[in-house]
Each structure stands twice: as C-alpha cells, then as structure tokens.
Amino acid sequence: MKYKATLVMAAFGLALCLLNYTGIDPDNLFLFMFSVPVWLIETFGDIHDVRLSLVYVLTIATYALFGWIGDYFRLRRRTRA
C-alpha cells in the first residue's frame, strides 16, 4: 500500500474528531491536546470565534498531511536504497 501512513493518520484525526463530536470528551481535553489547528487558533485568537466543523476539517487534514509527509520520506528513502 503506497499511502499507508496517510490513511492511518487521517483515521486518527477522524477518530479524534468523532470522539469529541459524540460527547465522549465533554471537556474537549483530547481535542485540545492532540489537534494542531486548535493549538494555532488558541495561540493567535479564541477558539470560540471559529466554527467547530472547520476545526474538525482542519484537524483531519492536518493529520492526513503529516501522514503524507511520512509516506513521502519513506518512499523517497526506499527508492534511494
């Protein structure tokens, strides 16, 4: 599978958002700990000014991007060897 890390990381981001959306994480503890977009939003503004659906989309996209970067370097290293 060519993009295994991308799928795994995107699934992690989706699980994080679903955990928050379903109310299992009522204090938003996991979302605030593991979501990079939330860190940036809180650093430069207030999380209450941003729609939650946008935060979910950005979180999933960020984790998919991290996975894609991992896949890119893994495939690049494999082709060099």
MIROKE-99684 format. One record per residue: residue in one letter; x, y, z of N, C-alpha, C, O in turn; chain. Coordinates in nm, 2 decimals. Example, Ala and Ser with C-alpha at 12.3 -4.5 7.8 and 13.67 -1.06 7.14 Angstrom:
2
<site A; <1.32; -0.57; 0.78>; <1.23; -0.45; 0.78>; <1.32; -0.33; 0.78>; <1.42; -0.33; 0.85>; A>
<site S; <1.28; -0.22; 0.71>; <1.37; -0.11; 0.71>; <1.29; 0.00; 0.79>; <1.34; 0.11; 0.80>; A>
END
This chain:
81
<site M; <0.08; -0.12; 0.00>; <0.00; 0.00; 0.00>; <0.09; 0.12; 0.00>; <0.18; 0.14; 0.08>; A>
<site K; <0.06; 0.21; -0.09>; <0.15; 0.33; -0.11>; <0.13; 0.44; 0.00>; <0.23; 0.50; 0.04>; A>
<site Y; <0.01; 0.46; 0.04>; <-0.01; 0.57; 0.13>; <-0.07; 0.52; 0.26>; <-0.17; 0.57; 0.31>; A>
<site K; <0.00; 0.43; 0.32>; <-0.05; 0.36; 0.45>; <-0.05; 0.46; 0.56>; <-0.14; 0.47; 0.64>; A>
<site A; <0.06; 0.54; 0.58>; <0.07; 0.63; 0.69>; <-0.03; 0.75; 0.68>; <-0.09; 0.79; 0.77>; A>
<site T; <-0.06; 0.79; 0.55>; <-0.16; 0.89; 0.53>; <-0.30; 0.84; 0.57>; <-0.37; 0.92; 0.64>; A>
<site L; <-0.33; 0.72; 0.54>; <-0.46; 0.67; 0.58>; <-0.47; 0.65; 0.73>; <-0.58; 0.68; 0.79>; A>
<site V; <-0.37; 0.60; 0.79>; <-0.37; 0.58; 0.94>; <-0.38; 0.71; 1.01>; <-0.45; 0.72; 1.11>; A>
<site M; <-0.30; 0.81; 0.97>; <-0.30; 0.94; 1.04>; <-0.44; 1.01; 1.02>; <-0.49; 1.07; 1.11>; A>
<site A; <-0.49; 1.00; 0.90>; <-0.62; 1.06; 0.87>; <-0.73; 0.99; 0.95>; <-0.82; 1.06; 1.00>; A>
<site A; <-0.72; 0.86; 0.97>; <-0.81; 0.79; 1.05>; <-0.80; 0.83; 1.20>; <-0.90; 0.84; 1.27>; A>
<site F; <-0.68; 0.85; 1.24>; <-0.66; 0.90; 1.38>; <-0.72; 1.04; 1.40>; <-0.79; 1.06; 1.50>; A>
<site G; <-0.71; 1.13; 1.30>; <-0.77; 1.26; 1.31>; <-0.92; 1.25; 1.31>; <-0.99; 1.32; 1.38>; A>
<site L; <-0.97; 1.16; 1.23>; <-1.12; 1.14; 1.22>; <-1.17; 1.08; 1.36>; <-1.27; 1.12; 1.40>; A>
<site A; <-1.10; 0.99; 1.41>; <-1.14; 0.93; 1.54>; <-1.13; 1.04; 1.65>; <-1.22; 1.04; 1.74>; A>
<site L; <-1.03; 1.12; 1.65>; <-1.03; 1.23; 1.74>; <-1.15; 1.32; 1.73>; <-1.20; 1.36; 1.84>; A>
<site C; <-1.18; 1.36; 1.61>; <-1.30; 1.45; 1.59>; <-1.43; 1.38; 1.63>; <-1.52; 1.44; 1.69>; A>
<site L; <-1.44; 1.25; 1.60>; <-1.56; 1.18; 1.63>; <-1.58; 1.16; 1.78>; <-1.69; 1.16; 1.84>; A>
<site L; <-1.46; 1.14; 1.85>; <-1.46; 1.13; 2.00>; <-1.52; 1.26; 2.06>; <-1.59; 1.26; 2.15>; A>
<site N; <-1.48; 1.37; 2.00>; <-1.52; 1.50; 2.05>; <-1.67; 1.52; 2.02>; <-1.74; 1.57; 2.10>; A>
<site Y; <-1.71; 1.49; 1.89>; <-1.84; 1.52; 1.84>; <-1.95; 1.44; 1.92>; <-2.06; 1.49; 1.94>; A>
<site T; <-1.92; 1.32; 1.95>; <-2.02; 1.23; 2.01>; <-2.04; 1.26; 2.16>; <-2.13; 1.22; 2.22>; A>
<site G; <-1.95; 1.34; 2.22>; <-1.96; 1.38; 2.36>; <-1.89; 1.30; 2.45>; <-1.90; 1.32; 2.58>; A>
<site I; <-1.81; 1.20; 2.41>; <-1.73; 1.12; 2.50>; <-1.62; 1.20; 2.56>; <-1.58; 1.17; 2.68>; A>
<site D; <-1.58; 1.31; 2.50>; <-1.48; 1.40; 2.55>; <-1.55; 1.53; 2.58>; <-1.53; 1.63; 2.51>; A>
<site P; <-1.63; 1.54; 2.69>; <-1.71; 1.66; 2.71>; <-1.63; 1.79; 2.74>; <-1.68; 1.90; 2.72>; A>
<site D; <-1.51; 1.77; 2.80>; <-1.43; 1.89; 2.83>; <-1.33; 1.93; 2.72>; <-1.25; 2.02; 2.74>; A>
<site N; <-1.34; 1.86; 2.61>; <-1.25; 1.89; 2.49>; <-1.11; 1.86; 2.52>; <-1.02; 1.92; 2.46>; A>
<site L; <-1.08; 1.78; 2.62>; <-0.94; 1.76; 2.66>; <-0.86; 1.70; 2.55>; <-0.75; 1.75; 2.52>; A>
<site F; <-0.91; 1.59; 2.49>; <-0.83; 1.52; 2.38>; <-0.82; 1.61; 2.26>; <-0.71; 1.61; 2.19>; A>
<site L; <-0.92; 1.68; 2.22>; <-0.91; 1.77; 2.11>; <-0.81; 1.88; 2.13>; <-0.73; 1.91; 2.04>; A>
<site F; <-0.81; 1.94; 2.25>; <-0.71; 2.04; 2.27>; <-0.57; 1.99; 2.29>; <-0.48; 2.06; 2.26>; A>
<site M; <-0.55; 1.86; 2.33>; <-0.42; 1.81; 2.34>; <-0.36; 1.77; 2.21>; <-0.24; 1.79; 2.19>; A>
<site F; <-0.44; 1.71; 2.12>; <-0.39; 1.65; 2.00>; <-0.42; 1.72; 1.87>; <-0.37; 1.67; 1.77>; A>
<site S; <-0.49; 1.83; 1.87>; <-0.52; 1.89; 1.74>; <-0.43; 2.02; 1.72>; <-0.44; 2.11; 1.80>; A>
<site V; <-0.34; 2.01; 1.62>; <-0.25; 2.12; 1.59>; <-0.33; 2.24; 1.55>; <-0.29; 2.35; 1.60>; A>
<site P; <-0.43; 2.24; 1.47>; <-0.51; 2.36; 1.44>; <-0.56; 2.43; 1.56>; <-0.57; 2.55; 1.57>; A>
<site V; <-0.61; 2.35; 1.66>; <-0.66; 2.41; 1.78>; <-0.55; 2.49; 1.86>; <-0.57; 2.59; 1.91>; A>
<site W; <-0.43; 2.43; 1.86>; <-0.31; 2.50; 1.92>; <-0.29; 2.63; 1.85>; <-0.27; 2.73; 1.92>; A>
<site L; <-0.29; 2.63; 1.72>; <-0.27; 2.76; 1.65>; <-0.38; 2.86; 1.67>; <-0.35; 2.98; 1.68>; A>
<site I; <-0.50; 2.81; 1.67>; <-0.61; 2.90; 1.69>; <-0.61; 2.96; 1.83>; <-0.63; 3.08; 1.84>; A>
<site E; <-0.58; 2.88; 1.93>; <-0.57; 2.93; 2.06>; <-0.45; 3.03; 2.08>; <-0.45; 3.12; 2.16>; A>
<site T; <-0.34; 3.01; 2.01>; <-0.23; 3.09; 2.02>; <-0.25; 3.23; 1.96>; <-0.21; 3.33; 2.02>; A>
<site F; <-0.33; 3.24; 1.85>; <-0.35; 3.36; 1.78>; <-0.49; 3.42; 1.79>; <-0.52; 3.53; 1.74>; A>
<site G; <-0.58; 3.35; 1.86>; <-0.71; 3.40; 1.88>; <-0.79; 3.32; 1.98>; <-0.73; 3.27; 2.07>; A>
<site D; <-0.92; 3.32; 1.96>; <-1.01; 3.25; 2.05>; <-1.08; 3.14; 1.98>; <-1.13; 3.16; 1.87>; A>
<site I; <-1.08; 3.02; 2.04>; <-1.14; 2.90; 1.98>; <-1.29; 2.92; 1.96>; <-1.35; 2.86; 1.87>; A>
<site H; <-1.35; 3.00; 2.04>; <-1.50; 3.02; 2.03>; <-1.54; 3.11; 1.91>; <-1.66; 3.12; 1.88>; A>
<site D; <-1.44; 3.17; 1.85>; <-1.47; 3.25; 1.73>; <-1.47; 3.17; 1.60>; <-1.50; 3.22; 1.49>; A>
<site V; <-1.43; 3.04; 1.61>; <-1.42; 2.96; 1.49>; <-1.52; 2.85; 1.50>; <-1.55; 2.79; 1.60>; A>
<site R; <-1.58; 2.82; 1.38>; <-1.68; 2.71; 1.38>; <-1.62; 2.58; 1.40>; <-1.51; 2.55; 1.36>; A>
<site L; <-1.69; 2.49; 1.48>; <-1.63; 2.36; 1.52>; <-1.61; 2.27; 1.40>; <-1.52; 2.19; 1.40>; A>
<site S; <-1.70; 2.28; 1.30>; <-1.69; 2.20; 1.18>; <-1.56; 2.23; 1.11>; <-1.49; 2.14; 1.05>; A>
<site L; <-1.52; 2.36; 1.10>; <-1.39; 2.40; 1.04>; <-1.27; 2.34; 1.12>; <-1.17; 2.30; 1.06>; A>
<site V; <-1.28; 2.34; 1.25>; <-1.18; 2.28; 1.34>; <-1.16; 2.13; 1.31>; <-1.05; 2.08; 1.30>; A>
<site Y; <-1.28; 2.06; 1.29>; <-1.27; 1.92; 1.26>; <-1.21; 1.89; 1.12>; <-1.12; 1.81; 1.11>; A>
<site V; <-1.25; 1.97; 1.02>; <-1.19; 1.95; 0.89>; <-1.04; 1.98; 0.89>; <-0.96; 1.91; 0.83>; A>
<site L; <-1.00; 2.09; 0.96>; <-0.86; 2.12; 0.97>; <-0.78; 2.02; 1.04>; <-0.66; 1.99; 1.01>; A>
<site T; <-0.84; 1.96; 1.15>; <-0.77; 1.85; 1.22>; <-0.74; 1.73; 1.14>; <-0.63; 1.68; 1.14>; A>
<site I; <-0.85; 1.69; 1.07>; <-0.83; 1.57; 0.98>; <-0.73; 1.60; 0.87>; <-0.65; 1.51; 0.84>; A>
<site A; <-0.74; 1.71; 0.81>; <-0.65; 1.75; 0.70>; <-0.50; 1.76; 0.75>; <-0.41; 1.72; 0.68>; A>
<site T; <-0.49; 1.81; 0.87>; <-0.35; 1.82; 0.93>; <-0.29; 1.68; 0.95>; <-0.17; 1.66; 0.92>; A>
<site Y; <-0.37; 1.60; 1.01>; <-0.31; 1.46; 1.03>; <-0.29; 1.39; 0.90>; <-0.19; 1.31; 0.89>; A>
<site A; <-0.38; 1.41; 0.80>; <-0.35; 1.34; 0.67>; <-0.22; 1.40; 0.61>; <-0.15; 1.33; 0.55>; A>
<site L; <-0.20; 1.53; 0.63>; <-0.08; 1.59; 0.58>; <0.05; 1.53; 0.65>; <0.15; 1.51; 0.58>; A>
<site F; <0.04; 1.52; 0.78>; <0.15; 1.45; 0.85>; <0.18; 1.31; 0.80>; <0.29; 1.27; 0.78>; A>
<site G; <0.07; 1.24; 0.77>; <0.09; 1.10; 0.72>; <0.15; 1.10; 0.58>; <0.23; 1.02; 0.55>; A>
<site W; <0.10; 1.20; 0.50>; <0.16; 1.21; 0.36>; <0.30; 1.24; 0.36>; <0.38; 1.19; 0.29>; A>
<site I; <0.34; 1.33; 0.45>; <0.49; 1.37; 0.47>; <0.57; 1.24; 0.51>; <0.68; 1.22; 0.46>; A>
<site G; <0.51; 1.17; 0.60>; <0.58; 1.04; 0.64>; <0.59; 0.94; 0.53>; <0.70; 0.88; 0.51>; A>
<site D; <0.49; 0.93; 0.45>; <0.49; 0.84; 0.33>; <0.59; 0.89; 0.23>; <0.66; 0.81; 0.17>; A>
<site Y; <0.59; 1.02; 0.21>; <0.68; 1.08; 0.11>; <0.83; 1.04; 0.14>; <0.91; 1.00; 0.06>; A>
<site F; <0.87; 1.07; 0.27>; <1.01; 1.04; 0.31>; <1.04; 0.89; 0.31>; <1.15; 0.85; 0.28>; A>
<site R; <0.94; 0.81; 0.35>; <0.96; 0.66; 0.35>; <0.98; 0.61; 0.21>; <1.07; 0.53; 0.18>; A>
<site L; <0.90; 0.66; 0.11>; <0.91; 0.61; -0.03>; <1.04; 0.67; -0.09>; <1.10; 0.61; -0.17>; A>
<site R; <1.07; 0.79; -0.05>; <1.20; 0.85; -0.10>; <1.32; 0.78; -0.05>; <1.41; 0.75; -0.13>; A>
<site R; <1.32; 0.73; 0.07>; <1.43; 0.66; 0.13>; <1.44; 0.52; 0.06>; <1.55; 0.47; 0.04>; A>
<site R; <1.32; 0.46; 0.04>; <1.32; 0.33; -0.03>; <1.37; 0.33; -0.17>; <1.44; 0.24; -0.21>; A>
<site T; <1.34; 0.44; -0.24>; <1.39; 0.44; -0.38>; <1.54; 0.47; -0.39>; <1.60; 0.44; -0.49>; A>
<site R; <1.59; 0.54; -0.29>; <1.74; 0.57; -0.29>; <1.82; 0.44; -0.26>; <1.93; 0.43; -0.30>; A>
<site A; <1.77; 0.36; -0.17>; <1.85; 0.24; -0.13>; <1.86; 0.13; -0.23>; <1.92; 0.03; -0.21>; A>
END
